[in-house]
Amino acid sequence: RGMLVENYHVHTTPCTPSRSTIFQGHHTQQTGLFLNSDNAPNPVAAEDMLLRLAELLRTYLDDERQEISLREELELVDLYLGIQRVRFKDRLTTRVDVDPELPRYAVPNLILQPIVENAIQHGIGKQVGTDCVEIDCYRIATSLCIDVRNRNSMLAAPPGELFRRGIGLSNTRLRLKELYADGARIELGELLPRGVICHIRLPLKQLAATPSQRPMKIA
């Protein structure tokens, strides 16, 4: 185990129009306000931030595959986290840990985006101090497991209530149900002394090659 995916050190251990519209409005406005604020980054960092946003928007609009490889999914997460690292500067760190056999397996397209966004918004986005967003991808028997954590927040309500009122969480659970019936699940929990973890469990499934598969962007 030991790959480098852009800024990630990886150690051993159906895209709908409504989602596209929500993403474009929220993230374009958020990024625009930040770039015009007193905390705006230097020109090089600002250009990188806008390029990352443009690539994310392109994916939301153009990629209609229900499933993509875990490798592609992590590349998209890196685009989003790269924007947030510029935004929060040295307050935010990120870590991704992936079993080396898993990147070729299938995951729902953009399944991690709302989960990672929640980790940012309800962690460093609302709390003082620093935070670390962590993603672990590992295998248990015939399941692909993904854990997303932050280290500076607590659940605002019991998990059941959060799944009922949270659009990102409820939509994610619905997508998993539609794609895999009872073969997948998503759960929330708290960490001690602080932090929240979201656990996703998917059936281990080979990804069928398609002409629309995005080229890999591994550095």
Salt bridges, closest charged atoms under 4 A:
GLU6 OE1 - ARG52 NH1 4.00
ASP48 OD2 - ARG52 NE 2.96
GLU55 OE2 - ARG58 NH2 3.01
GLU55 OE2 - LYS217 NZ 3.03
ASP63 OD2 - ARG65 NH2 2.85
ASP63 OD2 - ARG214 NH1 2.25
GLU67 OE1 - LYS205 NZ 2.77
GLU72 OE2 - ARG65 NH2 2.99
ASP78 OD2 - ARG52 NH1 3.79
ASP78 OD1 - ARG85 NH2 3.12
GLU101 OE1 - ARG139 NH1 3.02
GLU117 OE2 - HIS26 NE2 3.36
GLU117 OE1 - HIS27 NE2 3.31
GLU134 OE1 - ARG95 NH2 3.46
GLU134 OE1 - ARG149 NH1 3.43
GLU134 OE1 - ARG151 NH2 2.93
ASP136 OD1 - ARG95 NH1 3.08
ASP136 OD2 - ARG149 NH1 2.42
ASP147 OD2 - ARG149 NH2 3.98
ASP147 OD1 - HIS199 ND1 2.59
GLU161 OE2 - ARG165 NH1 2.81
ASP182 OD1 - LYS177 NZ 2.59
GLU187 OE2 - ARG185 NE 3.09
